[in-house]
Amino acid sequence: MRKCAVPDKDICVSCGACRKVCPRDAISIWKGCYAVVDKERCVGCGLCMKTCPAGCIEIKEVEV
């Protein structure tokens, strides 16, 4: 288990702000609808969570 960003696709407004600040390029916007995080690349730094205007990202313990 390790920390990773977990976006809520029901709240995400697909603005891409999280993708732009991710230092590991771990976030993409799936078909223009919502943010998706690559668990292998994410290091759980929290920059995306702090940047998200919709407040849809949490940092959680996940299995990789």
C-alpha positions, -999 to 999 in steps of 0.1 A, spaced: 0 0 0 11 35 -7 -4 70 -11 -19 79 -44 -43 106 -58 -78 94 -62 -102 116 -82 -140 114 -79 -152 112 -115 -187 123 -105 -173 157 -93 -145 162 -117 -150 190 -142 -122 178 -165 -104 212 -165 -69 196 -166 -55 217 -138 -43 186 -120 -27 172 -151 -7 204 -156 8 204 -121 16 167 -118 54 163 -116 52 126 -126 28 131 -156 5 105 -138 -28 122 -146 -48 122 -178 -83 133 -187 -102 103 -200 -121 112 -232 -126 148 -220 -148 136 -191 -128 131 -159 -93 127 -144 -77 93 -143 -45 86 -122 -18 61 -132 -12 44 -98 23 32 -110 35 68 -116 17 87 -88 38 94 -57 10 110 -37 26 144 -34 -8 162 -32 -1 190 -57 -31 179 -78 -54 179 -48 -43 214 -38 -48 227 -74 -82 211 -82 -109 238 -84 -136 212 -80 -121 196 -49 -125 162 -63 -91 147 -56 -81 129 -23 -48 113 -14 -55 78 -2 -37 46 6 -41 23 -24 -27 -11 -36 -4 -9 -66 
